Amino acid sequence: MSAKCRRSVSLRRLFHFPSRQKLGTPRRPLGRLAHLARMNGIMHPFPGLEPVLTTSELAAHLGVPVQTIHDLRHTGRGPRGFRVGRELRYRVSEVQEWLAQLEQTNEEARDGERVQS
C-alpha cells in the first residue's frame, strides 16, 4: 500500500473494504469540448471570477498532448498560466489572446511566403 493510501482514511476504507465503499455516481461522458460551453460567464458558478482551464483541459481543447503544452511553456511560446498548488491554470481570456497571436503569426508567415514566391 502506498504512503498516500496509508495517510488517507477514505482511501484506506476503499482498499480495505472495496465492496462496502461506493465511488459516487458515475459521470455521463460529455463531448470533448463540453466543459468550454459553460464558460461564457453566464453559467459560471461564481459571477465575477474568470473561468480557468487546467493543463489537461487546455490540451484536450486544442487536441494536443499535455506534454506539448508543457514544451510550449518551457520555450516561452505557450500561454501564460499560474499555479494553484501543484496544478497549472490558464485564464480563458489569456488562452484566447494567445491563440489569436498564433493565428496572426501564422498569417504573417504565410503572407511572407507568398511575397517571396
N, C-alpha and C positions, 0 to 999 in steps of 0.2 A: 504494500500500500504506500502511495506516495505521501510526502510530507503535507501536501495540500489537503489530501483526504483525511489525514490524521488531525489536522487543525480544524477542519470544518465539520461541525456537528451534523449538518444536513447531508453532507457527502458521506459521512460515516454511516448514517442511517440508511442511505440509499444503497451503499455497497454491502452492508451487513444484512439488511432486510429488504432485498430488492422486490419481493412480492408484495410487501406492505406499502411501499412508497410509490406514489404516483408523481409523474413529472409535470403534471398540469395538462391543460387542454392543448392538443396539437394545433399548431397554426396552419391555416389554409395557405397553400402556396400561392403567392401573388405573382403577377407579371414581373419581369426583370426590373422594370423601372417604376413599379407601382409606388414605391416609397417616395419618389420625387413628385408624384401627382399631388400629394398632400402638402407640398412645400410652397404653396402660393401665398402663405401668410394668413389666409382666411381660416384654414383648418388647423393652424398651429396651436398647440395646447397652451402656450404662454404668449399672448399677444405682446409685441414689442421686442421679443427676442428673435434674432435671426436664426433660421434653421441651419444646422451644420450637418456635414457628412463625415463618416469615418473613412479611413483609407480604403477599406474593403467595399464600402458603398460607392465611393468615387470610382474605384476600379471597375465595379460592376456596371456603373452608369456609362463609363467610357468604353467598356468592352475590352479592357486590357488586364493583364495580370497585376496583382498588388505590387510585385517587385518592380514593375515599370514605373509606378507612381513613386516608389522609394528612390529608384535610379534618377528620375527626373528631378526630384527634390535635392538629391545629393549633388547633381551637376549644376544646380541653380536655375534650371529651366522649368521646374514644376510649380504648382500653385502654392501660394502662401498658406501655411497651416499653423496650428498651435496645439500644444499638448494639454490634455486633461488627464492627469495621472500618467499612465503609460501610453495612452492612445492618442494618436494624432487626429485632429478635427480640422475640417475645412469649411469656411463660410460659403454658402451657396453663391452669394454675390461675388465673392472673390474668385470662385471657380469659373463663373460666367465671364468675368473680366479676363481671366487667364485664357479661356477658350477663345474669346474674341481676339486677343493678342496673337494667339497661334494662327487663327484664320487670316488675320491681317498679314502676318509674316509670310504665310504660305502664298497669299495672293501677290504680295510684292515679289517674292521669289519667282513665281510663275510669270508675272509681267516682265521681270528682268530677263528671263529665258526667252520670251517672245521677241524682245527688242534685239537680243544678240543673234537670234536666228535669221 
